[in-house]
Amino acid sequence: MLVYLKEILKIAEEDKSAIGMFNATGFDSLQAVIGAAEELNKPVIIAHAEVHNVYNDIAMVAPAMVAVAQNAKVPVCVHLDHGTSLDMVYKALRLGFTSVMMDASALPYKENVRLTKMITEAAHSMDVSVEAELGRLMTGEVGSSEKVAGGRAEDFYTRPDEASKFCEETGIDALAIAFGTAHGFYSAQPKLDFDVVKNCAKSTGLPLVMHGGSGVSEDGFIKAIANGIRKINYYSYMSKAGYMAAKTIIESGSTNYLHDVEYVAMQAMKEDVKKAIKVFSGI
């Protein structure tokens, strides 16, 4: 069942849970995410990240993502993750995505507001939901190789007063905040500031989004959700689960077929996604 982000986050708010967002970088990961959600009978968000467009062009994957969502037994939102260019965001809108993220968080505040408001007006005219980001994670979307230069992590945390103003000025439906997570793989457990989450939830009244969800402890997820996180982006460790399964079967020499490798990778990713969904939904 294809739904909008606003609808799926309403479910999370009613349940005081979080909905997992998983990047679908190919048909194997798409099958893994939908399979996991259907087995657990839980809503899910599948996403195409602009940074992944080099591997799978949005024009090719969007029809498959939308079709899979429409035919799923559970509510599924099709989301553009970290849309940094207007061209990519508008493509997602034209191709039937039910949610887009305008990520102008690396730009000055006023420019972030201007671009986000522009996209929000366009998306809302099509009933499509909009996520934006305020504050900066210490690594970029590609992971630890793209670190934000200078300063302490807390220097980049989202300020609740600024978040309230930003949401009011842009009209967005969900806000991604910075409170200690990072994209990619962690070398140590992240130190999360849950007061930032609680105060941003109170000041904005909107569902909040955790980026860099992979590698956070179960306790960290539970506390973040209790304080207002309603969407959790999770990809790196799902991808790693698929990679390790593929590596094992290749090294075993038991097959020369790529489809065998893809299948075991898909199954491993599905099991990892199921574990994540269980934590996010409290089951």
Secondary structure, DSSP 8 states (H G I E B T S, - for coil): -EE-HHHHHHHHHHHT--EEEEE--SHHHHHHHHHHHHHHT--EEEEEEGGGTTTS-HHHHHHHHHHHHHH-SS-EEEEEEEE-SHHHHHHHHHTT-SEEEE--TTS-HHHHHHHHHHHHHHHHTTT-EEEEEES--SEETTEEEEE--SS-GGGGS--HHHHHHHHHHH--SEEEE-SS--SS--SS-----HHHHHHHHHHH-S-EEES--TT--HHHHHHHHHTTEEEEEE-HHHHHHHHHHHHHHHHHT----HHHHHHHHHHHHHHHHHHHHHHHHT-
